[in-house]
């Protein structure tokens, strides 16, 4: 597959005023302002192939949204090279935006006072979408995102989940080969999140749209992305398979055993003593050193067992631990 995005040694700095307190400070800020430099993106390099869906994640203030704004042409970098679909986003702005779709969190691109359907209709001449293609895409998106019940409602009256579905459809009506998603599920309920995830998966698999996704909801990453790029304090700290990251940092597995009868001491050779609560014992083990199958076989040889369950640490917990302890720094 051909390269869709190439980023090399990307830097973005912002100069912001250092506020002084009090009346005297306010006067000094006006007459002789002091500035400090914030390094939002610090030497980031990566590439995406055509048709990839990549999670671009990191803690608050890591530089994710700044990177996306550069990639969409909204910001000009301080230095570095960026090429997206053979264009430089901030230089070829007019031609470039017709080839991308973008959804930025809770900032809508829809017309606030118009019915949702009218917003869609206005996009057809703006993007010069052929009539037949526009009607087919609109019909498909209305069905996939279940927008029929609120299609004639003004955008201002829509719930956050409804509006987000409208924004996703609007970003894709012109069939862009590349889609940028910045927090597309923020603030949504469980049902709305799942509907949007299913739609993103459909667009990626059926239309082979290249997608770069930033989110704080790790369930989005777990369900949609095989590859993740992690950025922290403006620097890229990981670029690779999600599963490899989990294998490296996820920690021990848990084997939860429910015995058919009370067992005073359910310890096994070579393992720490399990946590026991009545008939239930929980064993913590390293899957690289001890196989779950071998462990279960030992337990069945020694005890009468009613139920067995293998549990992995939640992916959210693993990613949070990586952020908090800076395990990749």
Secondary structure in CASP SS format (residue, H / E / C, confidence):
PFRMAT SS
TARGET T0000
AUTHOR 0000-0000-0000
METHOD secondary structure of the structure
MODEL  1
X C 1.00
X C 1.00
X E 1.00
X E 1.00
X E 1.00
X E 1.00
X E 1.00
X E 1.00
X E 1.00
X E 1.00
X E 1.00
X E 1.00
X E 1.00
X E 1.00
X E 1.00
X E 1.00
X E 1.00
X C 1.00
X C 1.00
X C 1.00
X C 1.00
X H 1.00
X H 1.00
X H 1.00
X H 1.00
X H 1.00
X H 1.00
X H 1.00
X H 1.00
X H 1.00
X H 1.00
X C 1.00
X C 1.00
X C 1.00
X E 1.00
X E 1.00
X E 1.00
X E 1.00
X E 1.00
X E 1.00
X E 1.00
X E 1.00
X E 1.00
X E 1.00
X E 1.00
X E 1.00
X E 1.00
X E 1.00
X E 1.00
X C 1.00
X C 1.00
X C 1.00
X E 1.00
X E 1.00
X E 1.00
X E 1.00
X E 1.00
X C 1.00
X C 1.00
X C 1.00
X C 1.00
X C 1.00
X C 1.00
X H 1.00
X H 1.00
X H 1.00
X H 1.00
X H 1.00
X H 1.00
X H 1.00
X H 1.00
X C 1.00
X C 1.00
X C 1.00
X C 1.00
X C 1.00
X C 1.00
X C 1.00
X E 1.00
X E 1.00
X E 1.00
X E 1.00
X E 1.00
X E 1.00
X C 1.00
X C 1.00
X E 1.00
X C 1.00
X C 1.00
X C 1.00
X C 1.00
X C 1.00
X H 1.00
X H 1.00
X H 1.00
X H 1.00
X H 1.00
X C 1.00
X C 1.00
X E 1.00
X E 1.00
X E 1.00
X E 1.00
X E 1.00
X C 1.00
X C 1.00
X E 1.00
X C 1.00
X C 1.00
X C 1.00
X C 1.00
X C 1.00
X C 1.00
X C 1.00
X E 1.00
X H 1.00
X H 1.00
X H 1.00
X H 1.00
X H 1.00
X H 1.00
X H 1.00
X H 1.00
X H 1.00
X H 1.00
X H 1.00
X H 1.00
X C 1.00
X C 1.00
X C 1.00
X H 1.00
X H 1.00
X H 1.00
X H 1.00
X H 1.00
X H 1.00
X H 1.00
X H 1.00
X H 1.00
X H 1.00
X H 1.00
X H 1.00
X H 1.00
X H 1.00
X C 1.00
X C 1.00
X C 1.00
X H 1.00
X H 1.00
X H 1.00
X C 1.00
X C 1.00
X C 1.00
X E 1.00
X H 1.00
X H 1.00
X H 1.00
X C 1.00
X C 1.00
X H 1.00
X H 1.00
X H 1.00
X H 1.00
X H 1.00
X H 1.00
X H 1.00
X H 1.00
X H 1.00
X H 1.00
X H 1.00
X H 1.00
X H 1.00
X C 1.00
X C 1.00
X C 1.00
X C 1.00
X C 1.00
X E 1.00
X E 1.00
X E 1.00
X E 1.00
X E 1.00
X C 1.00
X C 1.00
X C 1.00
X C 1.00
X C 1.00
X C 1.00
X C 1.00
X H 1.00
X H 1.00
X H 1.00
X H 1.00
X H 1.00
X H 1.00
X H 1.00
X H 1.00
X H 1.00
X H 1.00
X H 1.00
X H 1.00
X H 1.00
X H 1.00
X H 1.00
X H 1.00
X H 1.00
X H 1.00
X C 1.00
X C 1.00
X E 1.00
X E 1.00
X E 1.00
X E 1.00
X E 1.00
X C 1.00
X C 1.00
X C 1.00
X H 1.00
X H 1.00
X H 1.00
X H 1.00
X H 1.00
X H 1.00
X H 1.00
X C 1.00
X C 1.00
X E 1.00
X E 1.00
X E 1.00
X E 1.00
X E 1.00
X E 1.00
X C 1.00
X C 1.00
X E 1.00
X E 1.00
X E 1.00
X E 1.00
X E 1.00
X E 1.00
X E 1.00
X H 1.00
X H 1.00
X H 1.00
X H 1.00
X H 1.00
X H 1.00
X H 1.00
X H 1.00
X C 1.00
X C 1.00
X C 1.00
X E 1.00
X E 1.00
X E 1.00
X E 1.00
X E 1.00
X E 1.00
X E 1.00
X C 1.00
X C 1.00
X C 1.00
X C 1.00
X C 1.00
X C 1.00
X C 1.00
X C 1.00
X C 1.00
X C 1.00
X C 1.00
X C 1.00
X C 1.00
X C 1.00
X C 1.00
X E 1.00
X E 1.00
X E 1.00
X C 1.00
X C 1.00
X E 1.00
X E 1.00
X E 1.00
X E 1.00
X E 1.00
X E 1.00
X C 1.00
X C 1.00
X C 1.00
X C 1.00
X C 1.00
X C 1.00
X H 1.00
X H 1.00
X H 1.00
X H 1.00
X H 1.00
X H 1.00
X H 1.00
X H 1.00
X H 1.00
X H 1.00
X H 1.00
X C 1.00
X C 1.00
X E 1.00
X E 1.00
X E 1.00
X E 1.00
X E 1.00
X E 1.00
X E 1.00
X C 1.00
X C 1.00
X C 1.00
X H 1.00
X H 1.00
X H 1.00
X H 1.00
X H 1.00
X H 1.00
X H 1.00
X H 1.00
X H 1.00
X H 1.00
X H 1.00
X C 1.00
X C 1.00
X C 1.00
X C 1.00
END
